Amino acid sequence: MQLPAHTDMSGNMPWSGIPAFRLIDCQLNQVGELIDQQLTTSAKAGEIKPLLDYVSSRTGKMIRPGLVLLSYRAMYDASCEKEKMDSCIRRNNNTRYAIRDTQYETIRVAAIVEMTHNATLLHDDVIDDGQLRRGLPSANRLWGNESAVLLGDFILGRVFKMCANLDPTIAGTIATIALRVCEGELRQVIQRQNWHLSEEEYIEIITEKSAAFFSGCCRLGALLAQAEEYYVEMLARFGLNAGIAFQITDDLLDITGKESRTGKTVGSDASKSKLTLAVIHLLKTIDEAERRRLYNMLDAPVKYQGTLTEMLKSHGSLEYAQDRAQQFVKKAVEALQGLAQSEAKTALIETARFMAARGA
């Protein structure tokens, strides 16, 4: 099957920037192929092909499906005690076809979580008036808000169809992920311009809107590997803490990042009066006059990006947020202490560190 232009300017896949994903490069390619297959449409609906091609050709770093695949592999590595998978299958009186079926199911679930993520990005760009996504014009900029929302809905429709024949536990986990993400997004919208939002409340919000997704991906990988409940919860805990670190870092990039590097519109959180950890810290450390000045800057974050960044630096707010992200990475790594050493475990730890170092 001929893939669309997933590669970057150097000819690499977008996930090649995550060193740990070398371990699952082949599987991520399979995920991309399956997504492309799901984004085809009938000749009768050929007029929507440009929109579907838009999604297919703008592959991200695949962090979420990568976590599914690495968690799955880590559980098999642990259960086989570093033996080859075929040996493990023989030991358990299974067939080679059983592992192949499970691997295909894992590829399918990995594709499902990436497609769900892509749908949320389409909707997010409409909500935040994002004009840039993955280094190129966003769908809402190209075709308008209505088409972008419906494109996201179309992708979710494909996801529903792909979930129809999944094991009920797997399908239920995917549904729970979607519900928690929506709940977190709703809470964030309701909390706009709440200048008294606490750090604890902020962590609760990003746990639902973002970290729960990463946690669910790790849980799915462990469930697909038929891991014991202890290991399922271990992987889920790892994903949750890594996900919190990811979102803290992502929020920092919204303030300090450059669109040429992040590939998306910056300043969207501040322009929508969404408080982030660095700003919450800053509000606690400045006097009332400076707060009024800060509110004005948050109303025009792109215009005042340099000034806002310097203000956050001078009061230690950027450093504070970065330190907090690293603390959650440490928690993620500690969550895996009971897991046998393997290449996949090492890759999971490296991935968590990558998730919190994107703005470094």
Secondary structure, DSSP 8 states (H G I E B T S, - for coil): ----S-S-TTS--GGGGSGGGGGGHHHHHHHHHHHHHHT---GGGGGGHHHHHHHHT-----HHHHHHHHHHHHHHHHHTTT--HHHHHHHTT--HHHHHHHHHHHHHHHHHHHHHHHHHHHHHHHHHT--EETTEE-HHHHH-HHHHHHHHHHHHHHHHHHHTTS-HHHHHHHHHHHHHHHHHHHHHHHTTT-TT--HHHHHHHHIIIIIHHHHHHHHHHHHHTT--HHHHHHHHHHHHHHHHHHHHHHHHHHHH--HHHHSS-SSHHHHTT---HHHHHHHHHS-HHHHHHHHHHHHSTTTTHHHHHHHHHHTTHHHHHHHHHHHHHHHHHHHTTTS---HHHHHHHHHHHHHH-TT-
